[in-house]
Amino acid sequence: MVTKPSILVIGRTGQLATSLKEQGGDRVVAVGRPEADFQAPETLAAVIDAHQPEFIVNAAAWTAVDLAETEQEGARQGNHTGPARLAEEAARRGIPFLHVSTDYVFDGKKGAPYLESDPVNPVTVYGRTKAEGEAAVLKAQPQSIILRTAWVYSPHGKNFVKTMLNVGAKNPRLRVVGDQQGNPTSSDDLATVILGIIEHIKQTGWQDSYAGIYHATGSGETTWHGLAYHVLEEAARHGQSMPEIEAIATADWPTPAARPADSRLDNSKLERVFGQKMPDWRESASRTVRILMKPEG
């Protein structure tokens, strides 16, 4: 007997979609362009009707933070209008909708971990389109859960952890930003939490109290320099040479889009409502390094 997928994931090749497919198995079908394309809204209704899921997870987004400063319409379609249309289609069919957002909706000036109730104040086009997308999704589909995450990495796709392993293996000295604080997040851990939330809803039925915004990042906090040091220290345990890693200021590494200086998120609501606790980022980062450095064959 073939198991009918109960979870439709939009965003086939991204880190989170890959993690959801790996963990969800036959319960998950992940689709991307051209089957589901935010620039071709008619495809969204068609793909939902084709798979008839019990839940929809939107893991697709415009994530090129710097490019968004000049490609504003593309960022808007990927982060605002596309997700809003998807949420509308979910609402028409009574399907709960889970949407992934970002710490970049905040300006990073609070000086303490952000709560879901804190006002947003994005300082980039990317952050603004994500904040607008959050509001549009919640308006379009009252049965929506927004999961804000940050600093996502995994054994697959392009991400900071893989980059550090690669450049650390080739260079005796690295310079990494040390004055931005945040919460590194494994896409595998985030996928586990999403599947846990869905299982919770299946057991209890949808409750109106579930709707809204949640923070879902790795537990604990660090800087980009701290993450790089931890990753390369773990790699050294597996035989890779440990480079010297200099902590530099954000001003020494200018980018087209400003980065929040302190975008730490508080995850306590996630645990309080759904009983889901994200693992410590150090454990997850170490696990990712071990997977990436495991000999093939």
C-alpha positions as CSV (number, residue, x, y, z in Angstrom):
1,M,0.0,0.0,0.0
2,V,1.4,3.4,-1.0
3,T,1.3,6.0,1.8
4,K,-0.3,9.2,0.7
5,P,1.9,12.2,1.6
6,S,0.2,14.3,4.3
7,I,2.7,17.2,4.3
8,L,3.3,19.3,1.3
9,V,6.6,21.2,1.5
10,I,7.1,24.1,-0.9
11,G,10.9,24.5,-1.6
12,R,12.2,21.3,-2.9
13,T,16.0,21.8,-2.9
14,G,16.6,24.1,0.1
15,Q,18.2,23.0,3.4
16,L,15.0,22.8,5.4
17,A,13.0,21.0,2.6
18,T,15.8,18.5,2.3
19,S,15.8,17.9,6.1
20,L,12.0,17.6,6.2
21,K,12.1,15.0,3.3
22,E,14.8,13.0,5.0
23,Q,13.0,12.9,8.3
24,G,9.4,12.8,7.1
25,G,9.9,10.1,4.6
26,D,6.7,9.1,2.8
27,R,4.7,11.6,4.8
28,V,6.4,14.4,3.0
29,V,6.3,15.5,-0.6
30,A,8.6,18.5,-1.4
31,V,7.9,20.5,-4.6
32,G,9.6,23.4,-6.2
33,R,9.7,25.3,-9.5
34,P,8.2,24.9,-12.0
35,E,5.6,22.7,-10.3
36,A,5.1,25.3,-7.6
37,D,6.3,28.8,-8.6
38,F,5.6,32.0,-6.7
39,Q,6.0,33.9,-10.0
40,A,3.2,31.8,-11.5
41,P,0.5,31.9,-8.8
42,E,-1.8,29.5,-10.7
43,T,0.6,26.7,-10.0
44,L,0.1,26.9,-6.3
45,A,-3.6,25.9,-6.3
46,A,-2.8,23.2,-8.8
47,V,0.0,21.6,-6.7
48,I,-2.2,21.6,-3.6
49,D,-5.1,19.9,-5.4
50,A,-2.7,17.4,-7.0
51,H,-1.4,16.3,-3.6
52,Q,-4.3,17.1,-1.3
53,P,-2.1,17.4,1.9
54,E,-3.3,17.7,5.5
55,F,-0.6,20.3,6.1
56,I,1.4,22.8,4.0
57,V,4.9,23.9,5.0
58,N,6.4,26.9,3.1
59,A,10.2,26.5,3.2
60,A,10.7,28.5,0.0
61,A,11.9,32.1,0.1
62,W,14.2,34.7,-1.4
63,T,17.2,34.3,0.8
64,A,19.9,36.3,-1.1
65,V,20.0,39.1,1.5
66,D,22.4,41.4,-0.3
67,L,20.9,40.9,-3.8
68,A,17.5,41.8,-2.4
69,E,18.7,45.4,-2.0
70,T,18.7,45.8,-5.8
71,E,16.3,43.0,-6.8
72,Q,13.4,44.2,-4.7
73,E,10.6,42.8,-6.8
74,G,12.0,39.4,-6.8
75,A,12.5,39.5,-3.0
76,R,8.9,40.7,-2.6
77,Q,7.5,37.8,-4.7
78,G,9.6,35.2,-2.9
79,N,8.9,36.5,0.7
80,H,5.6,38.3,0.6
81,T,3.2,38.0,-2.3
82,G,4.0,34.3,-3.1
83,P,3.6,33.1,0.5
84,A,0.5,35.2,0.9
85,R,-1.1,33.6,-2.2
86,L,-0.1,30.1,-0.9
87,A,-1.7,30.9,2.4
88,E,-4.9,32.0,0.7
89,E,-5.1,28.7,-1.2
90,A,-4.5,26.8,2.1
91,A,-7.3,28.8,3.7
92,R,-9.8,28.0,0.9
93,R,-9.2,24.3,1.6
94,G,-9.0,24.5,5.4
95,I,-5.4,23.3,5.5
96,P,-3.1,24.5,8.4
97,F,-0.1,26.4,7.1
98,L,3.4,26.6,8.5
99,H,5.6,29.4,7.2
100,V,9.3,30.0,7.9
101,S,10.5,33.5,8.6
102,T,13.7,35.1,9.9
103,D,15.4,37.0,12.7
104,Y,16.1,39.8,10.1
105,V,12.6,41.2,10.8
106,F,14.3,42.9,13.8
107,D,16.9,45.7,13.8
108,G,19.2,44.0,16.4
109,K,19.2,47.0,18.8
110,K,17.2,45.5,21.7
111,G,20.2,44.2,23.6
112,A,18.4,41.0,24.7
113,P,16.8,38.0,23.0
114,Y,13.7,39.0,21.1
115,L,10.2,37.8,22.0
116,E,7.5,37.2,19.5
117,S,5.6,40.1,20.9
118,D,8.4,42.6,20.2
119,P,7.7,45.0,17.4
120,V,9.5,44.3,14.1
121,N,11.8,46.9,12.6
122,P,13.7,45.5,9.6
123,V,16.7,47.4,8.3
124,T,17.0,45.5,4.9
125,V,14.8,44.8,1.9
126,Y,15.1,41.1,2.8
127,G,13.9,41.7,6.4
128,R,11.1,44.1,5.3
129,T,9.7,41.6,2.7
130,K,9.8,38.8,5.3
131,A,8.0,40.9,7.9
132,E,5.4,41.9,5.3
133,G,5.1,38.2,4.4
134,E,4.4,37.3,8.0
135,A,1.6,39.8,8.3
136,A,0.1,38.8,4.9
137,V,0.2,35.1,5.7
138,L,-1.5,35.5,9.1
139,K,-4.2,37.7,7.5
140,A,-4.8,35.3,4.6
141,Q,-4.9,32.1,6.7
142,P,-5.9,32.3,10.3
143,Q,-4.7,28.7,10.8
144,S,-1.1,29.7,10.3
145,I,2.0,29.2,12.3
146,I,5.0,31.4,11.6
147,L,8.4,30.0,12.7
148,R,11.2,32.6,12.8
149,T,14.6,31.0,12.6
150,A,18.2,32.2,12.1
151,W,21.7,31.3,10.9
152,V,20.6,28.0,9.3
153,Y,23.2,25.4,8.4
154,S,23.1,21.7,7.5
155,P,25.2,19.0,5.8
156,H,23.6,19.9,2.5
157,G,23.3,23.1,0.4
158,K,25.3,26.2,0.8
159,N,25.8,27.6,4.3
160,F,28.3,29.1,6.7
161,V,29.4,25.9,8.4
162,K,30.3,24.2,5.1
163,T,32.0,27.4,3.9
164,M,34.1,27.5,7.1
165,L,35.2,23.9,6.7
166,N,36.2,24.5,3.1
167,V,38.2,27.7,3.7
168,G,39.6,26.5,7.0
169,A,41.1,23.5,5.2
170,K,42.9,25.7,2.7
171,N,43.9,28.8,4.7
172,P,46.1,29.0,7.8
173,R,44.4,32.3,8.9
174,L,40.8,33.4,8.7
175,R,39.0,36.7,9.5
176,V,35.4,36.3,10.7
177,V,33.0,38.9,12.1
178,G,32.9,38.8,15.8
179,D,30.5,41.5,16.8
180,Q,27.2,40.1,15.5
181,Q,25.3,37.8,18.0
182,G,22.7,35.2,17.1
183,N,21.5,31.6,17.3
184,P,23.0,29.1,14.9
185,T,20.3,26.7,13.8
186,S,20.5,23.2,12.3
187,S,17.9,22.7,9.5
188,D,17.7,19.1,10.8
189,D,16.7,20.4,14.2
190,L,14.2,22.8,12.7
191,A,12.7,20.0,10.6
192,T,12.3,17.8,13.8
193,V,10.5,20.7,15.5
194,I,8.2,21.3,12.5
195,L,7.3,17.6,12.3
196,G,6.7,17.6,16.1
197,I,4.3,20.5,15.8
198,I,2.4,18.8,13.0
199,E,2.1,15.6,15.1
200,H,0.9,17.7,18.1
201,I,-1.8,19.3,16.0
202,K,-2.8,15.9,14.5
203,Q,-3.2,14.5,18.1
204,T,-5.2,17.5,19.5
205,G,-6.9,18.9,16.4
206,W,-6.3,22.5,15.4
207,Q,-6.7,25.0,18.3
208,D,-7.1,28.7,17.6
209,S,-4.5,29.3,20.3
210,Y,-1.8,27.6,18.1
211,A,-2.0,30.4,15.5
212,G,0.7,33.1,15.4
213,I,4.4,33.6,15.5
214,Y,7.0,31.4,17.2
215,H,10.8,31.6,17.5
216,A,12.7,28.4,16.6
217,T,16.5,28.6,16.7
218,G,19.3,26.6,18.1
219,S,19.5,27.0,21.9
220,G,22.4,29.1,23.2
221,E,24.0,32.0,21.4
222,T,27.3,33.0,19.8
223,T,28.9,35.2,17.2
224,W,29.9,34.2,13.6
225,H,33.5,34.1,15.0
226,G,32.3,31.8,17.8
227,L,30.5,29.5,15.4
228,A,33.5,29.4,13.0
229,Y,35.9,28.6,15.9
230,H,33.6,25.8,17.2
231,V,33.2,24.2,13.8
232,L,36.9,24.3,13.0
233,E,37.9,23.1,16.4
234,E,35.5,20.1,15.9
235,A,37.1,19.6,12.4
236,A,40.6,19.5,14.0
237,R,39.4,16.6,16.1
238,H,38.9,14.8,12.9
239,G,42.3,15.6,11.4
240,Q,41.9,18.9,9.7
241,S,44.5,21.6,10.5
242,M,43.2,24.3,12.9
243,P,43.7,27.8,11.4
244,E,44.1,31.0,13.3
245,I,40.7,32.8,13.4
246,E,40.8,36.5,13.9
247,A,37.6,38.2,15.1
248,I,36.9,41.4,13.1
249,A,34.2,44.1,13.3
250,T,31.2,44.3,11.0
251,A,32.7,47.5,9.6
252,D,35.8,45.5,8.4
253,W,33.5,43.3,6.3
254,P,31.1,45.6,4.6
255,T,28.0,44.2,2.8
256,P,25.3,45.8,0.6
257,A,22.7,45.0,3.3
258,A,23.2,45.8,6.9
259,R,23.2,42.9,9.4
260,P,21.5,43.1,12.8
261,A,24.1,43.4,15.5
262,D,22.2,41.3,18.0
263,S,19.3,39.2,16.6
264,R,19.1,36.6,19.3
265,L,15.6,35.0,19.6
266,D,13.8,33.7,22.7
267,N,12.4,30.2,22.0
268,S,10.3,29.7,25.2
269,K,6.9,30.1,23.6
270,L,7.7,27.2,21.2
271,E,8.4,24.9,24.2
272,R,5.5,26.3,26.2
273,V,2.8,25.8,23.5
274,F,4.1,22.7,21.6
275,G,6.6,21.1,24.0
276,Q,9.3,21.5,21.4
277,K,12.8,22.4,22.6
278,M,15.6,23.1,20.1
279,P,19.0,21.4,20.9
280,D,22.0,23.4,21.9
281,W,23.7,24.8,18.8
282,R,27.1,23.4,19.8
283,E,25.9,19.8,19.8
284,S,24.1,20.2,16.4
285,A,27.1,22.0,14.8
286,S,29.4,19.3,16.0
287,R,27.1,16.6,14.6
288,T,27.0,18.4,11.3
289,V,30.8,18.6,11.1
290,R,31.1,14.9,11.9
291,I,28.6,14.1,9.1
292,L,30.5,16.3,6.6
293,M,33.9,14.8,7.5
294,K,32.8,11.2,7.5
295,P,34.8,9.3,4.9
296,E,32.8,8.3,1.8
297,G,32.2,4.7,1.0
